[in-house]
Amino acid sequence: MFGWIIFHQHLGDSFNWNLPWADYKAGFGDITSNFWLGLERIHLLTNVQPYRLRMEMEQESDGKWFTDEYWTFHIGDEPNDQYRLDVAGYSGDGGNSLQHPSNSNWMHDGMMFTTYDHDNSNSGTCGNSFGSWWFNGCYAVCLACNGAYHRSYVLPTDYLVNSRMMIKPREM
């Protein structure tokens, strides 16, 4: 899509997303397959100018794609914020999965990033149990999780086949 920078792409279940903090910080994968740009790069991009976020998720049951968009997207730095997620201004048909309106345990906005070896979740166990994400206690959506945990609890059916996240500079 024109103007969008893909920073996360999850295609099928053949890739092991249960990787350490250092890998999520630096980035890994191949842009034509499973891919993570890197938390440090995402932070640097979103710290220079305002960005928006688009999440696309394909449901396993019927192959239907859903989209969540946020007018504001920012990732904090590592030393002070542990790559804290900041989103605002939701639109789409994916159920506002990062700011889950009816369950505060599933609120991802404002959460620090978590991996199995660096758990910043409020429960202290999400990284060991599910994978890597901006967990609270624990999730409404997890696009960087393996198998049955690659899901969205806010879609009509929750298992996901494919997903991607991308950012674009915000028009002022």
TORTI-414193 format. One record per residue (C-alpha): residue in one letter; x negated, y negated, z negated. Coordinates in steps of 0.001 Angstrom, whole numbers. Each point is the difference from the previous one (the first is absolute). Layout:
% residues N
> r  px  py  pz
> A  X  Y  Z
...
END
This chain:
% residues 172
> r  px  py  pz
> M  0  0  0
> F  -1353  -3351  1051
> G  -1701  -1973  -2755
> W  322  2666  -2714
> I  -3066  1467  -1733
> I  587  3614  -1031
> F  -1573  644  -3387
> H  1669  3308  -810
> Q  1245  2815  2199
> H  1212  3400  -1255
> L  796  2538  2744
> G  1348  3375  -1081
> D  -1324  2082  -2879
> S  -3397  1189  1262
> F  -2070  -2682  -1770
> N  -977  50  -3701
> W  822  -3451  -1404
> N  -1175  938  -3502
> L  -3299  -1892  260
> P  -2037  -1929  -2591
> W  65  -3733  -690
> A  -3199  -615  1992
> D  1623  1366  3184
> Y  3121  -2142  -356
> K  -2180  -3026  -704
> A  -2227  530  3070
> G  2545  1520  2388
> F  99  3307  1869
> G  1492  1886  2925
> D  574  -793  3648
> I  2414  -2680  1256
> T  1428  2499  2524
> S  860  2420  -2802
> N  88  -218  -3811
> F  -1560  -3263  -1058
> W  -568  -2396  -2904
> L  -1776  -3298  787
> G  -1349  -451  -3536
> L  1227  -1946  -3006
> E  -2952  -2389  73
> R  612  -885  3664
> I  3726  -424  -615
> H  -757  -2256  -2959
> L  -2432  -2103  2038
> L  2488  -402  2864
> T  2931  -933  -2222
> N  -2117  -2397  -2046
> V  -932  -2144  3035
> Q  3508  -876  1199
> P  3630  1001  -649
> Y  1055  3390  1396
> R  3245  1899  355
> L  425  3779  -304
> R  1891  2537  2098
> M  508  3597  -1171
> E  1373  2605  2410
> M  1149  3387  -1305
> E  1323  2995  1944
> Q  2463  2200  -1832
> E  -612  3754  226
> S  3650  1079  236
> D  981  -1816  3192
> G  -3097  -1787  1312
> K  1594  -3401  -623
> W  -2399  -2894  -647
> F  620  -2594  -2734
> T  -1764  -3302  -525
> D  -774  -2144  -3024
> E  -1419  -3468  639
> Y  -1285  -2507  -2539
> W  -593  -3621  916
> T  -2827  -239  -2557
> F  -2729  2632  -489
> H  -3205  -314  -1992
> I  -2453  2378  -1669
> G  -1972  -1268  -2999
> D  -3715  553  -455
> E  -1556  3024  -1681
> P  -1708  -1524  -3090
> N  2971  -2037  -1232
> D  3032  1727  1504
> Q  -948  3562  1005
> Y  1453  -849  3456
> R  3382  -1017  -1441
> L  2885  -66  2499
> D  1981  -3207  514
> V  3005  8  2364
> A  3065  -2229  361
> G  2734  -863  2479
> Y  1466  3400  919
> S  1939  874  3141
> G  647  3322  1735
> D  1881  3272  -181
> G  -2469  2033  -2082
> G  1491  -922  -3371
> N  -2533  -2526  -1370
> S  -2228  2838  -1139
> L  -2765  -2206  -1463
> Q  2383  -2038  -2156
> H  2499  2695  -878
> P  3005  -1974  -1253
> S  1642  2612  -2237
> N  -2904  1773  -1710
> S  -2793  -1992  -1655
> N  -2188  3143  -202
> W  -60  -33  3793
> M  -1123  -3631  302
> H  -3247  -68  1989
> D  -257  -3766  364
> G  -2437  -1311  -2599
> M  -1651  3385  -579
> M  -3706  784  203
> F  -1207  2690  2409
> T  -448  3533  -1361
> T  -1974  3056  1094
> Y  -510  3315  -1816
> D  -3353  -1226  -1381
> H  1136  -3570  -752
> D  3554  45  -1382
> N  1467  -3467  -535
> S  3634  1130  -154
> N  2153  -815  -3004
> S  434  3713  -670
> G  -3720  777  211
> T  719  3215  1918
> C  1335  -1014  3427
> G  -3363  242  1773
> N  -622  3532  -1248
> S  3549  1081  747
> F  822  -1576  3358
> G  -2935  -1598  1826
> S  -1015  -3596  653
> W  2276  -3035  -2
> W  1158  -3100  -1878
> F  1709  2133  -2637
> N  2077  -1210  -2906
> G  1695  2977  -1606
> C  -312  1575  2599
> Y  1529  -904  3413
> A  2891  -773  2317
> V  -2209  491  3044
> C  -3481  1451  432
> L  -1464  -334  3471
> A  -3511  1110  -1027
> C  1081  3272  -1611
> N  -156  3613  1162
> G  2812  2311  1072
> A  3123  -133  -2158
> Y  -1267  -3206  -1650
> H  -112  -1852  3361
> R  3500  -1298  -451
> S  2377  -2817  -683
> Y  2671  384  -2642
> V  1902  -2977  1382
> L  666  1418  3493
> P  3052  2196  658
> T  -2242  3071  -87
> D  -3295  -425  -1692
> Y  -2636  2098  1821
> L  -2114  -1823  2561
> V  -1742  1423  3062
> N  -1950  -3086  1031
> S  -597  -3481  -1344
> R  -2063  -3071  646
> M  -669  -3353  -1602
> M  -1135  -3067  1886
> I  -578  -3668  -621
> K  228  -3102  2116
> P  -901  -3631  -710
> R  3096  -1861  -1116
> E  1303  -2818  2166
> M  235  -3103  -2091
END
